[in-house]
Amino acid sequence: MSTTAELRVDRPMESSIHPAQGGITEVNHPLIQVHLTRLRNKTTQPSLFRASVTRLATLLAYEATKDLCLSKTMIETPLTETPGVELSQRVGLVPILRAGLGMVDPVLELLPMAEVWHLGLYRDEETAQPVRYYDNLPPQHPVDVAIVLDPMLATGGSAMAALMTLREWGVKQVKVVSLIASREGVDAVAAQFPEAQIFVCKIDPVLNDRKYIVPGLGDAGDRIFNTVRSH
């Protein structure tokens, strides 16, 4: 049985990001480029699309969690006692319904102790503004670190609505993890919430007149849940 030591690991291991420092990180990795290509392809079937979302969410979550704080612990191996570490922060995953649900399970594989709190937001197609219809955040006891999960960061409206909700809840450290973003969207989020850390696989250059990311990948929620409508 392990016992937690009093001494705390104050500095995160192998991290280039300070917990109080926000910013935009476009993760450039060969595996991300390969899986992102499959994700963008309009002929990719729903099952393979979901598999690509899973792999990309895992790779992004690895980057986004490099600055989590640790505390020391002592454990027993089959041979002897040895020091180890464990997470010392409460981490909350905050998927934006519905598309964000596709990113929850792979992140939970890395953070099985994380809490999951849902936010329901949809985009008004007339105004392109987010409309909040659901959240299950408790009124008190915010998590130490909240990770917003949403495959697409287009105008940034949904991300900013989520971050405002988390700010009001009292969360001190916030992260946004998205697969694809627009330049306009990430810049808007960074300007409004400079404390937020934003992690994306790719920043695309423009939004079209319907506020969809170009080249993008279409509607992530429809493609994850196989609800693409024929035209």
Residue, then its C-alpha position, 0 to 999 in steps of 0.5 A: m500500500s502506497t503512502t503519500a509523502e509530504l514533500r510536493v514536486d513543485r515544478p512539472m516534469e519535462s514541461s515548457i509551459h508554466p501553469a499561469q502562462g497561456g498561449i496557442t500551441e499548434v502541435n506539429h508531429p508526423l503522426i498528427q499530420v497523418h491522422l489529420t489527413r485521414l480525418r479531413n478526407k471526405t471519403t473517410q467512413p465514420s468508424l475510421f473517422r472516430a478512430s482518427v479523432t481518438r488518436l489525435a485527442t490522445l496525442l494532443a492530451y499528451e501535450a496539454t498535460k505536460d505541466l500538471c503538478l505532481s506530488k511524491t509518493m513511496i511504493e513497493t515494487p516486487l523487489t524493494e521500496t522506491p519513490g514515485v509520483e502521482l498527480s496532485q491536482r483535480v483535473g476536469l474534462v469539459p466536453i462541449l456537447r455533442a462533438g466533444l464527447g468523441m474526445v472524452d474516452p481517449v483523454l480518460e485513458l490517460l487521466p482515468m482519475a479526471e472528472v467529466w463535466h458537460l457543457g451543452l452549446y449549439r451554434d445559432e446558424e443565423t448569427a453563428q453565436p453559441v447558445r448554452y442549453y445545458d451544464n452540470l457544473p456544481p455551484q462550488h468546489p471547482v477543479d484545479v485544471a479544466i480541459v475543454l474538449d471540442p474538435m473544432l474551434a471555428t469562430g471561437g464563440s463556443a470556446m469563449a462561452a465555455l471559458m467564461t463559464l469556467r471562470e465564473w466557476g472559479v477554475k484557476q487553470v484552463k486549457v482548450v483542446s481542439l483538433i482543428a481551429s481557424r486563425e480568427g477563432v484562436d486569436a479571438v479566444a487568446a485575446q479574450f482569455p489570455e490565461a487559457q492554453i490552447f492546443v490544436c493539431k492545425i490552424d486553418p487560415v480562413l472561415n467561409d461565409r457560413k463560418y465553417i473552417v476552410p479547408g477544415l473537415g466538415d461538421a465534426g459532430d455529424r461525422i463522429f455520430n454518422t448523422v451527415r445529411s444528404h443534400 
